[in-house]
């Protein structure tokens, strides 16, 4: 429960149709299992006490009476169990029969929610038995007590204020004006849906889309529990397809006809609340009609190892990765081609180091020039060796330019930097930040002046991770005319270049793929300190920390606004087999310190395309004072 994590459950009991008291044990057993597993909310299918397919038996007194008896037994069974359970039951009220969800916790019925949209088309004929929910809340006498009755109810957790649960039933989700829209606008963060959706070909995909889109549009967690195979098969078959989704993502799923009776999903309610705060278009409804009903749950530690993703920027699944990487390259190339046209630029100039970032920038530039139908010779790749440049990176830069067919120049800057040291009175044996930054600024001056001479654009190579850490020389590699990598983190850069290498192999461009793979195998380095025995002596991750960790920190801080202690907990869950606690804490503190202190560089960023949900553009996603204090961000 700490940090907004909550465990939810969807249950599909094996029932006997029209035998409510016989179904008590199967329902209570699953409530017990959900409770023992640490779930705080469990949702059962529509009319689960009687079976959805009881048909005209709903018009018999015995079924309704026995359904209430069964409900009483279930309620009694939950005494001492602080878990919110939603069970489907037919309920008579004011001379009408309603298809309802009974909200139960710790031996009490907290409320009864009737179904609003009653389907009467195709295979569904519910209006034969059930009335639609009345517009206003009231009470109903059930199991010997008067309990709240109506759709406008939100069940609010005392121990976890972010857990606010509302309910809709089956067809309600399929309707254009779903009750959950009003529920979430009134503050509900979790929607329970008790459903009975018959299984026909392709329906599972549509059902999956509806649940995930409902959770996305309403910025909530959504628990969908579908009727199972034990329903009558007179005309229909039910599969028990159940889904738990949050903010557009399916976190757990019981596939159609799967034998499991329970599916658990852990969601982060703080993430949804964060997005609601950020989205000024996320509406609020009239909350005055809503009844707020408190309930209590046991405070438990939620295991988040299954949901802590060590690579949050990297898509899951090979096909999804290919699709995303191809789209990112499209965005980069389209953005740059438009800028080239708008600036009437003669071409592009890029500082090609033989490293990952400049390689990706060159790929984007080549694709942009190709889109414009212009010759690749209009791209000038400039390599500028100095004190730390190794033969490996210099050679790879030359090979890369040749393979792509760009123009190429090699400009050795050692003499120019030595002269600059004399001009400013810097001792060349002093390998301080001045020694490093002078090289970076010399390189930027050269490519800026070359571009200026013939009306070309300087293409920036710095990536999002470097911007977050301030790992760029102000007015050096920090500056360009258009930064194509500015919203792509280092871990993603690596994957995109690897994907592009695979594409080259598939197209028969094996020599280009070979160069790209050698670049991928080269340690990340600015190569600003002298090489040792011809090898790179300055490895970025030894200095600022592993990019796997920093990109994880970046995602959770910027995307979700999380506190350092929560990020630390998630990092331990995600990287516990790779880094010990002290290592994670060390680099998390480094990240926070550098992120706050280096905002002045991000405030002066050049233009560049946004490709994902995390961006640090001062004109768009991230507006932060350069002198903000970050002391409270240390753990």
C-alpha positions as CSV (number, residue, x, y, z in Angstrom):
1,X,0.0,0.0,0.0
2,X,2.9,2.4,0.6
3,X,3.7,4.6,-2.3
4,X,0.3,4.0,-3.9
5,X,0.7,0.3,-4.8
6,X,-2.4,-1.8,-4.4
7,X,-3.1,-5.4,-5.2
8,X,-6.4,-6.1,-7.0
9,X,-8.1,-9.3,-7.9
10,X,-10.7,-10.7,-10.4
11,X,-12.4,-13.9,-9.5
12,X,-14.3,-16.4,-11.6
13,X,-16.0,-19.1,-9.4
14,X,-17.4,-22.4,-10.7
15,X,-21.1,-22.1,-10.1
16,X,-24.3,-24.1,-10.4
17,X,-26.9,-22.1,-12.4
18,X,-30.0,-21.3,-10.3
19,X,-28.5,-22.8,-7.1
20,X,-27.5,-19.8,-5.0
21,X,-26.9,-21.5,-1.7
22,X,-24.7,-24.1,-3.5
23,X,-22.5,-21.3,-4.9
24,X,-21.7,-19.8,-1.5
25,X,-18.6,-22.0,-0.9
26,X,-17.1,-21.4,-4.3
27,X,-17.4,-17.6,-3.8
28,X,-16.2,-17.5,-0.2
29,X,-13.2,-19.7,-1.0
30,X,-12.1,-17.3,-3.6
31,X,-12.6,-14.3,-1.3
32,X,-10.4,-16.1,1.2
33,X,-7.7,-16.8,-1.4
34,X,-7.7,-13.2,-2.6
35,X,-7.5,-12.0,1.0
36,X,-4.7,-14.4,1.9
37,X,-2.8,-13.3,-1.3
38,X,-2.9,-9.7,-0.1
39,X,-5.6,-8.3,-2.4
40,X,-7.5,-5.3,-1.2
41,X,-10.3,-5.5,-3.7
42,X,-11.8,-8.6,-5.4
43,X,-14.5,-8.5,-8.1
44,X,-16.8,-11.4,-9.1
45,X,-18.8,-11.8,-12.4
46,X,-22.3,-10.5,-13.0
47,X,-25.0,-12.3,-11.1
48,X,-22.4,-14.7,-9.8
49,X,-24.6,-15.9,-6.9
50,X,-27.3,-17.2,-9.2
51,X,-25.6,-17.5,-12.5
52,X,-26.2,-15.0,-15.3
53,X,-28.0,-17.5,-17.4
54,X,-30.9,-18.4,-15.1
55,X,-33.3,-16.8,-17.6
56,X,-37.0,-17.0,-16.6
57,X,-36.0,-18.5,-13.2
58,X,-35.2,-14.9,-12.2
59,X,-39.0,-14.4,-12.1
60,X,-39.4,-17.1,-9.5
61,X,-39.6,-16.2,-5.8
62,X,-37.5,-19.2,-4.7
63,X,-34.5,-18.0,-6.7
64,X,-34.6,-14.5,-5.4
65,X,-35.2,-15.7,-1.8
66,X,-32.3,-18.2,-2.0
67,X,-30.1,-15.5,-3.6
68,X,-30.6,-13.3,-0.6
69,X,-29.9,-16.2,1.8
70,X,-26.7,-17.0,-0.1
71,X,-25.7,-13.3,0.1
72,X,-26.3,-13.4,3.8
73,X,-23.9,-16.4,4.2
74,X,-21.3,-14.7,2.1
75,X,-21.5,-11.5,4.2
76,X,-21.2,-13.4,7.4
77,X,-18.2,-15.3,6.1
78,X,-16.3,-12.0,5.5
79,X,-16.3,-11.0,9.1
80,X,-12.8,-10.2,10.2
81,X,-11.6,-10.0,6.5
82,X,-10.8,-6.5,5.5
83,X,-11.1,-6.9,1.8
84,X,-13.7,-5.1,-0.4
85,X,-15.6,-7.7,-2.4
86,X,-18.1,-7.1,-5.2
87,X,-20.6,-10.0,-5.8
88,X,-23.3,-10.2,-8.4
89,X,-26.9,-10.7,-7.1
90,X,-30.5,-10.0,-8.3
91,X,-32.2,-7.6,-5.8
92,X,-35.9,-6.6,-5.5
93,X,-36.6,-3.0,-4.6
94,X,-39.8,-1.0,-4.8
95,X,-41.5,-3.7,-6.9
96,X,-38.8,-4.0,-9.5
97,X,-36.0,-6.5,-10.0
98,X,-32.5,-5.2,-10.5
99,X,-29.2,-6.8,-11.7
100,X,-26.9,-5.7,-8.9
101,X,-23.4,-5.7,-7.4
102,X,-23.3,-6.0,-3.6
103,X,-20.2,-4.4,-2.1
104,X,-19.2,-6.4,1.0
105,X,-16.4,-5.9,3.6
106,X,-15.8,-7.2,7.0
107,X,-19.2,-8.7,7.6
108,X,-21.2,-5.8,6.2
109,X,-23.0,-4.9,2.9
110,X,-21.6,-1.4,2.3
111,X,-23.9,-0.7,-0.7
112,X,-25.8,-2.2,-3.6
113,X,-25.1,-0.9,-7.1
114,X,-27.8,-1.7,-9.8
115,X,-27.0,-2.0,-13.5
116,X,-27.7,1.1,-15.5
117,X,-27.7,-0.1,-19.2
118,X,-29.9,-3.2,-19.7
119,X,-29.1,-4.9,-23.0
120,X,-32.0,-6.3,-25.0
121,X,-30.4,-7.1,-28.4
122,X,-28.9,-10.1,-30.2
123,X,-28.4,-12.8,-27.6
124,X,-29.2,-10.6,-24.6
125,X,-32.7,-10.1,-23.3
126,X,-32.2,-8.7,-19.8
127,X,-35.2,-6.3,-20.0
128,X,-37.4,-9.3,-19.7
129,X,-36.3,-9.5,-16.0
130,X,-34.4,-6.4,-14.9
131,X,-35.2,-2.7,-14.6
132,X,-32.5,0.0,-15.3
133,X,-31.0,1.7,-12.3
134,X,-32.9,4.6,-10.9
135,X,-31.3,8.0,-11.3
136,X,-31.1,8.8,-7.6
137,X,-29.6,6.9,-4.6
138,X,-32.0,5.4,-2.0
139,X,-31.9,2.4,0.3
140,X,-33.0,-1.2,0.1
141,X,-33.8,-3.8,2.8
142,X,-31.4,-6.6,2.2
143,X,-30.2,-9.4,4.5
144,X,-32.1,-7.9,7.4
145,X,-30.6,-4.4,7.1
146,X,-31.3,-1.1,5.2
147,X,-28.3,-0.5,2.9
148,X,-27.5,2.2,0.4
149,X,-28.9,1.5,-3.1
150,X,-27.9,3.3,-6.3
151,X,-25.2,4.0,-8.8
152,X,-23.7,7.1,-7.3
153,X,-21.6,5.6,-4.7
154,X,-17.8,5.6,-4.1
155,X,-16.2,3.3,-1.5
156,X,-13.3,5.1,0.1
157,X,-10.5,3.4,2.0
158,X,-9.6,4.7,5.4
159,X,-6.1,3.4,5.4
160,X,-5.3,4.4,1.8
161,X,-7.1,7.6,0.7
162,X,-6.1,7.1,-2.9
163,X,-8.2,3.9,-3.1
164,X,-11.6,5.1,-4.1
165,X,-13.7,2.3,-5.7
166,X,-16.9,2.6,-7.8
167,X,-18.8,0.1,-9.7
168,X,-20.5,-0.5,-13.1
169,X,-21.9,-3.7,-14.5
170,X,-21.1,-5.4,-17.8
171,X,-23.0,-3.5,-20.6
172,X,-22.4,-0.3,-18.7
173,X,-18.8,-0.3,-20.0
174,X,-20.0,-0.9,-23.6
175,X,-22.5,2.0,-23.5
176,X,-21.4,5.4,-24.9
177,X,-22.1,7.2,-21.6
178,X,-20.7,4.7,-19.2
179,X,-21.5,5.3,-15.5
180,X,-17.7,5.0,-14.8
181,X,-17.1,8.3,-16.6
182,X,-19.1,10.1,-13.9
183,X,-17.6,7.9,-11.2
184,X,-14.0,8.7,-12.1
185,X,-14.9,12.4,-12.6
186,X,-16.3,12.3,-9.1
187,X,-13.0,10.9,-7.8
188,X,-13.1,7.2,-8.1
189,X,-9.6,5.7,-8.8
190,X,-10.7,2.1,-9.3
191,X,-13.7,0.8,-11.3
192,X,-15.1,-2.7,-10.6
193,X,-17.0,-4.3,-13.5
194,X,-19.1,-7.4,-12.9
195,X,-19.6,-8.8,-16.3
196,X,-21.1,-11.7,-18.3
197,X,-19.8,-11.3,-21.9
198,X,-20.5,-14.3,-24.0
199,X,-17.6,-15.6,-26.0
200,X,-17.7,-15.4,-29.8
201,X,-14.9,-15.2,-32.4
202,X,-12.8,-12.0,-32.0
203,X,-14.7,-10.7,-29.1
204,X,-11.8,-11.1,-26.7
205,X,-9.8,-8.5,-28.6
206,X,-12.6,-6.0,-28.6
207,X,-13.2,-6.7,-24.9
208,X,-9.5,-6.2,-24.2
209,X,-9.6,-2.9,-26.1
210,X,-12.6,-1.6,-24.2
211,X,-11.1,-2.3,-20.8
212,X,-7.7,-0.8,-21.6
213,X,-9.2,2.3,-23.2
214,X,-11.7,2.8,-20.4
215,X,-8.8,2.8,-17.9
216,X,-6.8,5.1,-20.2
217,X,-9.6,7.7,-20.9
218,X,-10.7,7.7,-17.2
219,X,-7.1,7.6,-15.8
220,X,-8.0,4.8,-13.4
221,X,-7.5,1.2,-12.6
222,X,-10.2,-1.1,-14.0
223,X,-11.1,-4.6,-12.7
224,X,-13.2,-6.6,-15.2
225,X,-14.5,-10.0,-14.0
226,X,-16.3,-12.1,-16.6
227,X,-18.7,-15.0,-16.2
228,X,-17.0,-18.4,-16.6
229,X,-17.6,-21.8,-18.3
230,X,-20.0,-23.1,-15.6
231,X,-22.8,-20.8,-16.9
232,X,-25.5,-22.5,-19.0
233,X,-24.4,-23.4,-22.6
234,X,-28.0,-23.6,-23.9
235,X,-27.3,-20.9,-26.5
236,X,-24.1,-19.2,-25.3
237,X,-20.6,-20.0,-24.0
238,X,-18.8,-17.9,-21.4
239,X,-15.0,-18.0,-21.1
240,X,-14.2,-16.2,-17.8
241,X,-12.0,-13.7,-19.7
242,X,-11.0,-11.3,-16.9
243,X,-8.8,-8.2,-17.1
244,X,-7.1,-5.8,-14.8
245,X,-5.9,-2.6,-16.4
246,X,-4.5,0.7,-15.3
247,X,-4.2,3.9,-17.2
248,X,-4.3,2.2,-20.6
249,X,-2.1,-0.8,-19.8
250,X,-3.3,-4.3,-19.0
251,X,-1.5,-5.4,-15.9
252,X,-3.0,-8.9,-15.5
253,X,-5.3,-11.1,-17.5
254,X,-7.1,-14.4,-17.2
255,X,-7.3,-15.6,-20.8
256,X,-10.6,-17.1,-22.2
257,X,-11.1,-20.6,-21.0
258,X,-8.1,-20.5,-18.8
259,X,-8.4,-22.8,-15.8
260,X,-7.3,-20.2,-13.2
261,X,-10.1,-18.9,-11.0
262,X,-8.2,-15.8,-9.7
263,X,-6.1,-13.2,-11.4
264,X,-4.1,-10.6,-9.5
265,X,-2.8,-7.3,-10.7
266,X,-0.7,-4.7,-8.8
267,X,-1.3,-1.1,-9.8
268,X,0.1,2.2,-8.8
269,X,-2.7,4.6,-7.9
270,X,-0.3,7.5,-7.3
271,X,0.6,7.3,-11.1
272,X,-3.1,7.8,-12.0
273,X,-3.5,10.6,-9.5
274,X,-0.3,12.2,-10.9
275,X,-1.7,12.2,-14.5
276,X,-5.1,13.6,-13.3
277,X,-3.3,16.5,-11.7
278,X,-1.3,17.1,-14.8
279,X,-4.2,16.9,-17.3
280,X,-6.2,20.1,-17.1
281,X,-8.7,18.5,-19.5
282,X,-9.5,15.7,-17.1
283,X,-13.0,16.7,-16.0
284,X,-14.8,16.7,-12.7
285,X,-18.6,16.0,-12.3
286,X,-21.1,17.1,-9.8
287,X,-20.0,15.2,-6.7
288,X,-22.9,16.4,-4.5
289,X,-25.1,13.4,-5.5
290,X,-22.4,10.9,-4.6
291,X,-22.5,8.9,-1.4
292,X,-19.1,8.4,0.1
293,X,-18.9,5.1,2.0
294,X,-15.8,4.3,4.0
295,X,-14.3,0.8,4.3
296,X,-11.1,-0.6,5.9
297,X,-8.4,-2.8,4.6
298,X,-5.4,-4.5,6.3
299,X,-2.2,-2.5,5.8
300,X,0.2,-4.8,3.9
301,X,3.4,-4.5,2.0
302,X,2.8,-5.0,-1.7
303,X,5.4,-7.0,-3.6
304,X,6.3,-5.0,-6.7
305,X,9.0,-7.1,-8.2
306,X,6.7,-8.3,-10.9
307,X,5.9,-4.8,-12.0
308,X,9.3,-3.0,-11.5
309,X,10.6,-2.7,-15.0
310,X,14.4,-2.2,-15.2
311,X,14.1,-0.8,-18.7
312,X,11.0,1.4,-18.7
313,X,11.9,3.2,-22.0
314,X,12.3,-0.1,-23.9
315,X,9.2,-1.7,-25.4
316,X,8.4,-5.3,-24.6
317,X,8.3,-7.9,-27.3
318,X,10.3,-8.1,-30.4
319,X,7.5,-7.0,-32.8
320,X,6.5,-4.1,-30.6
321,X,10.2,-3.0,-30.3
322,X,10.6,-3.0,-34.1
323,X,7.4,-1.0,-34.5
324,X,8.5,1.6,-31.9
325,X,12.1,1.9,-33.1
326,X,10.9,2.4,-36.7
327,X,8.5,5.1,-35.6
328,X,11.2,7.0,-33.6
329,X,13.4,7.0,-36.7
330,X,10.5,8.4,-38.7
331,X,9.9,11.1,-36.1
332,X,13.5,12.1,-36.1
333,X,13.8,12.1,-39.9
334,X,10.5,13.9,-40.5
335,X,11.3,16.6,-37.9
336,X,14.7,17.2,-39.4
337,X,13.6,17.2,-43.0
338,X,11.0,19.9,-42.1
339,X,13.6,22.0,-40.4
340,X,16.0,21.7,-43.4
341,X,13.2,22.9,-45.7
342,X,12.1,25.7,-43.4
343,X,15.7,27.0,-43.0
344,X,16.4,26.6,-46.7
345,X,19.5,24.8,-45.6
346,X,22.1,23.7,-48.1
347,X,22.8,20.6,-46.0
348,X,23.7,19.2,-42.6
349,X,26.9,19.2,-40.6
350,X,27.4,16.7,-37.9
351,X,30.3,16.0,-35.5
352,X,30.8,12.3,-36.0
353,X,32.8,10.8,-33.1
354,X,32.4,7.1,-33.7
355,X,30.2,6.9,-30.7
356,X,26.5,5.9,-30.2
357,X,24.8,9.3,-30.1
358,X,26.5,10.8,-33.2
359,X,25.8,7.5,-35.0
360,X,22.1,7.8,-34.3
361,X,22.1,11.4,-35.3
362,X,23.8,10.5,-38.6
363,X,21.2,7.8,-39.3
364,X,18.4,10.4,-38.7
365,X,20.2,12.9,-41.0
366,X,20.6,10.4,-43.8
367,X,17.0,9.4,-43.6
368,X,15.9,13.1,-43.6
369,X,18.1,13.9,-46.7
370,X,16.6,10.8,-48.4
371,X,13.1,11.9,-47.6
372,X,13.9,15.3,-49.3
373,X,15.2,13.5,-52.4
374,X,18.6,15.1,-52.0
375,X,22.1,13.7,-52.3
376,X,23.7,12.3,-49.2
377,X,26.9,14.2,-50.0
378,X,25.0,17.3,-48.7
379,X,25.6,15.8,-45.2
380,X,29.1,16.7,-44.0
381,X,30.4,14.3,-41.3
382,X,33.3,15.9,-39.4
383,X,35.5,14.0,-37.1
384,X,37.8,16.1,-34.9
385,X,40.4,14.0,-33.1
386,X,42.1,15.4,-30.0
387,X,43.9,14.2,-26.9
388,X,41.6,11.4,-26.0
389,X,40.5,10.1,-29.4
390,X,41.3,6.5,-30.0
391,X,42.0,4.8,-33.3
392,X,38.9,2.7,-32.9
393,X,36.4,5.5,-32.7
394,X,38.2,7.6,-35.4
395,X,38.2,4.6,-37.8
396,X,34.6,3.9,-37.1
397,X,33.6,7.5,-37.8
398,X,35.4,7.3,-41.2
399,X,33.9,4.0,-42.1
400,X,30.4,5.1,-41.1
401,X,30.6,8.3,-43.3
402,X,31.8,6.2,-46.2
403,X,29.1,3.5,-45.8
404,X,26.4,6.1,-45.7
405,X,27.9,8.1,-48.6
406,X,28.2,11.4,-46.8
407,X,30.9,14.0,-47.3
408,X,33.7,13.6,-44.8
409,X,36.4,15.8,-43.2
410,X,38.9,15.1,-40.5
411,X,40.1,18.1,-38.6
412,X,42.7,17.5,-35.9
413,X,42.1,20.1,-33.1
414,X,45.1,19.4,-30.9
415,X,47.0,22.4,-32.1
416,X,44.0,24.7,-31.9
417,X,43.2,23.6,-28.3
418,X,46.9,23.9,-27.3
419,X,46.8,27.5,-28.6
420,X,43.6,28.2,-26.7
421,X,45.3,26.9,-23.5
422,X,48.1,29.4,-24.0
423,X,45.6,32.2,-24.7
424,X,43.7,31.6,-21.5
425,X,46.7,30.6,-19.4
426,X,45.7,27.0,-18.8
427,X,48.4,24.4,-18.0
428,X,47.8,21.4,-20.5
429,X,49.0,19.0,-17.7
430,X,46.0,20.1,-15.6
431,X,43.4,17.6,-16.7
432,X,40.5,19.5,-15.1
433,X,37.1,20.4,-16.5
434,X,38.7,23.3,-18.4
435,X,40.9,20.8,-20.2
436,X,37.8,18.8,-21.2
437,X,35.4,21.6,-22.0
438,X,37.9,23.4,-24.2
439,X,37.9,20.5,-26.6
440,X,34.1,20.3,-26.7
441,X,33.8,24.0,-27.4
442,X,36.5,23.9,-30.0
443,X,34.6,21.2,-31.9
444,X,31.3,23.1,-31.7
445,X,33.0,26.2,-32.9
446,X,34.4,24.4,-35.9
447,X,31.1,22.7,-37.0
448,X,29.1,25.9,-36.4
449,X,31.5,27.9,-38.6
450,X,31.6,25.3,-41.3
451,X,27.8,25.2,-41.4
452,X,27.7,29.0,-41.3
453,X,30.0,29.2,-44.3
454,X,27.6,27.4,-46.6
455,X,24.2,27.7,-45.0
456,X,23.9,24.3,-43.5
457,X,22.4,23.1,-40.2
458,X,24.5,21.7,-37.3
459,X,22.8,18.5,-36.1
460,X,22.9,18.0,-32.4
461,X,23.9,14.6,-31.1
462,X,23.3,14.8,-27.3
463,X,20.7,12.5,-25.8
464,X,18.0,12.8,-23.1
465,X,20.1,11.0,-20.4
466,X,23.0,13.4,-20.9
467,X,20.5,16.3,-20.7
468,X,19.1,15.0,-17.4
469,X,22.6,14.6,-15.9
470,X,24.0,17.8,-17.5
471,X,26.6,15.6,-19.1
472,X,27.3,18.1,-21.8
473,X,29.5,21.1,-22.2
474,X,27.5,24.3,-22.0
475,X,27.8,26.1,-25.4
476,X,29.8,23.1,-26.5
477,X,28.2,19.8,-27.6
478,X,25.2,21.2,-25.7
479,X,24.4,23.4,-28.6
480,X,23.3,22.8,-32.2
481,X,20.7,24.1,-34.8
482,X,18.5,21.0,-34.3
483,X,18.9,18.2,-31.7
484,X,17.5,15.0,-33.1
485,X,18.4,12.9,-30.1
486,X,17.2,15.3,-27.4
487,X,14.3,13.2,-26.2
488,X,15.8,9.7,-26.6
489,X,17.5,8.3,-23.5
490,X,20.8,6.5,-23.7
491,X,19.4,3.0,-23.2
492,X,17.0,3.6,-26.0
493,X,19.7,5.0,-28.3
494,X,21.5,1.7,-28.0
495,X,18.5,-0.4,-28.9
496,X,17.6,1.8,-31.9
497,X,21.1,1.6,-33.3
498,X,21.1,-2.2,-32.8
499,X,17.7,-2.4,-34.5
500,X,19.1,-0.4,-37.4
501,X,22.1,-2.7,-37.7
502,X,19.7,-5.7,-37.9
503,X,17.8,-3.8,-40.7
504,X,21.1,-3.3,-42.6
505,X,21.9,-7.0,-42.4
506,X,18.4,-7.8,-43.6
507,X,19.0,-5.5,-46.6
508,X,22.3,-7.0,-47.4
509,X,24.3,-4.0,-46.1
510,X,26.6,-6.3,-44.0
511,X,29.6,-4.0,-43.9
512,X,27.5,-1.1,-42.5
513,X,26.0,-3.4,-39.9
514,X,29.5,-4.5,-38.9
515,X,30.6,-1.0,-38.2
516,X,27.4,-0.3,-36.3
517,X,27.9,-3.3,-34.1
518,X,31.5,-2.3,-33.3
519,X,30.2,1.1,-32.3
520,X,27.7,-0.6,-30.0
521,X,30.5,-2.6,-28.4
522,X,32.6,0.5,-27.8
523,X,32.5,1.9,-24.2
524,X,30.5,5.1,-23.8
525,X,33.0,8.0,-23.5
526,X,33.4,11.6,-24.3
527,X,37.1,10.8,-25.1
528,X,38.3,14.1,-23.6
529,X,41.1,12.7,-21.4
530,X,44.3,11.2,-22.9
531,X,44.0,7.5,-24.0
532,X,46.0,4.8,-22.3
533,X,47.9,2.4,-24.6
534,X,45.6,3.4,-27.4
535,X,42.4,2.5,-25.4
536,X,39.6,4.7,-24.0
537,X,40.6,5.9,-20.5
538,X,37.5,7.9,-19.7
539,X,34.4,5.8,-19.4
540,X,31.2,7.8,-18.7
541,X,29.4,5.2,-16.6
542,X,32.4,5.0,-14.3
543,X,32.1,8.7,-13.6
544,X,28.4,9.5,-13.5
545,X,27.0,6.0,-13.0
546,X,25.3,3.3,-15.0
547,X,22.8,4.6,-17.6
548,X,20.5,1.7,-16.9
549,X,20.0,3.2,-13.4
550,X,19.9,6.8,-14.5
551,X,17.3,6.1,-17.2
552,X,15.2,4.3,-14.6
553,X,15.5,7.3,-12.2
554,X,14.8,9.7,-15.0
555,X,11.6,7.9,-16.1
556,X,10.1,7.6,-12.6
557,X,11.0,11.2,-11.6
558,X,10.0,13.0,-14.7
559,X,7.1,10.8,-16.0
560,X,5.5,10.2,-12.6
561,X,6.9,12.8,-10.3
562,X,7.9,10.2,-7.7
563,X,9.7,10.8,-4.5
564,X,13.3,9.5,-4.1
565,X,12.4,6.9,-1.5
566,X,9.8,5.5,-3.8
567,X,12.2,5.4,-6.8
568,X,14.7,3.7,-4.5
569,X,12.2,1.0,-3.5
570,X,11.3,0.4,-7.2
571,X,15.0,0.3,-8.2
572,X,15.7,-2.3,-5.6
573,X,12.9,-4.4,-6.9
574,X,14.0,-3.9,-10.5
575,X,17.8,-4.2,-10.1
576,X,18.2,-6.2,-6.9
577,X,20.1,-8.9,-8.7
578,X,22.6,-6.4,-10.3
579,X,23.2,-3.6,-7.8
580,X,23.2,-3.6,-4.0
581,X,21.3,-1.0,-2.0
582,X,24.2,1.3,-1.4
583,X,25.1,1.4,-5.1
584,X,21.6,2.2,-6.0
585,X,21.4,4.9,-3.3
586,X,24.7,6.4,-4.4
587,X,23.7,6.8,-8.0
588,X,20.2,8.0,-7.2
589,X,21.6,10.8,-5.0
590,X,24.0,11.6,-7.9
591,X,21.1,11.7,-10.3
592,X,19.0,14.0,-8.1
593,X,21.9,16.3,-7.4
594,X,22.9,16.7,-11.0
595,X,19.3,16.9,-12.3
596,X,18.6,19.9,-10.1
597,X,22.0,21.6,-10.6
598,X,22.1,21.3,-14.4
599,X,18.7,22.8,-15.3
600,X,20.4,25.9,-16.7
601,X,21.7,23.8,-19.6
602,X,18.3,22.5,-20.4
603,X,16.8,26.0,-20.2
604,X,18.9,26.9,-23.3
605,X,18.3,23.8,-25.4
606,X,18.0,23.9,-29.2
607,X,14.8,22.7,-30.9
608,X,14.4,19.0,-31.4
609,X,11.6,16.4,-31.8
610,X,9.7,14.8,-29.0
611,X,9.5,11.0,-29.5
612,X,8.1,9.7,-26.2
613,X,6.3,10.6,-23.0
614,X,9.4,11.9,-21.3
615,X,10.9,15.1,-22.6
616,X,13.0,17.9,-21.0
617,X,12.3,20.6,-23.5
618,X,12.0,23.9,-21.7
619,X,9.3,24.9,-24.3
620,X,7.2,21.9,-23.7
621,X,7.2,19.2,-21.0
622,X,9.7,20.4,-18.4
623,X,9.7,23.9,-17.1
624,X,11.9,24.2,-14.0
625,X,13.8,27.1,-12.4
626,X,17.5,26.8,-12.9
627,X,18.1,27.7,-9.2
628,X,15.7,25.3,-7.6
629,X,17.1,23.6,-4.5
630,X,17.5,19.9,-4.6
631,X,18.8,19.2,-1.1
632,X,15.5,17.6,-0.1
633,X,15.8,15.1,-2.9
634,X,18.7,13.2,-1.3
635,X,18.0,9.9,0.5
